[in-house]
Amino acid sequence: MTLEERGYAAKLTKNEKIIYEFVLRNKDKACFMTSTALARELGVGDTSVIRLSRTLGFSSFTEFRKAIQAEALSTGNLGSLSHVPYEKKQKADAIALTEIPSLVRQNFMRKAELDFANNTDGKYQETAKMIVTAEKKYIAGFRNTAGLADYFATILSHVLPNVRRVNHKDGFEDEAIDMGEKDILILFSLPRYSQNAAIVLEIAQEAHCHIVVLTDKITAPITAGAAKVIVNDIESVSFANSISGMVLSMEILISLISKISGQQGRERLKTLDKYMAKTGLY
């Protein structure tokens, strides 16, 4: 039963109506507030907040707040609109320690649902084929996406030749300027978008290189000229962007690329394993 449905079925006092209407209009804010903070915000007593929780059928305010958080998650309003980490952390710090694991799991499952809605199977298949057939594969990511780009490049190099990393802090231009029209740039970029990402995108555009961008929205400033944009929701319950959706996208692409690479991919893995077995560095 939704909060609205609970409200329809309940007989609310004047103060309870004030609190209830505020919660419905401001779920993204109310889900982080304590009962005391909520009461202070609206100029009512703490007891009114507690009574509303029980009137709506919850055993405690904690259970009421969990329900608000769940609905905020379902509509994508749990995270702060700010991309400034310390501002996000200030808001997230209001969540009780005991509630965090459950909220993160809910958010993780929501990412999978959003991926299904935003990124079709056809988009993934077409992107994977573009990567496999490109002459050189340039993988770029900076600062908060450098690790993602590095992992993706490492795994791709196991089954595909000519995989190039363009995620160095300094000197990435040295590698990027070799991009050509038969190549592909796979660019990872999340708020706050790195200026380096904008520069490597510009280099790819001028080289008429195929471009695939993994980011948080289709209108992100680093999607200009992209042949494919894979969109991932990044809202989280902490100061950091959630990368679970992007990790899911990478796994889907890797699985498709592994399939498409066929015998060539198997032979490359076999050769790689022969030398890795000698070093023990798997």
Disulfide bonds with the S-S distance in Angstrom:
none
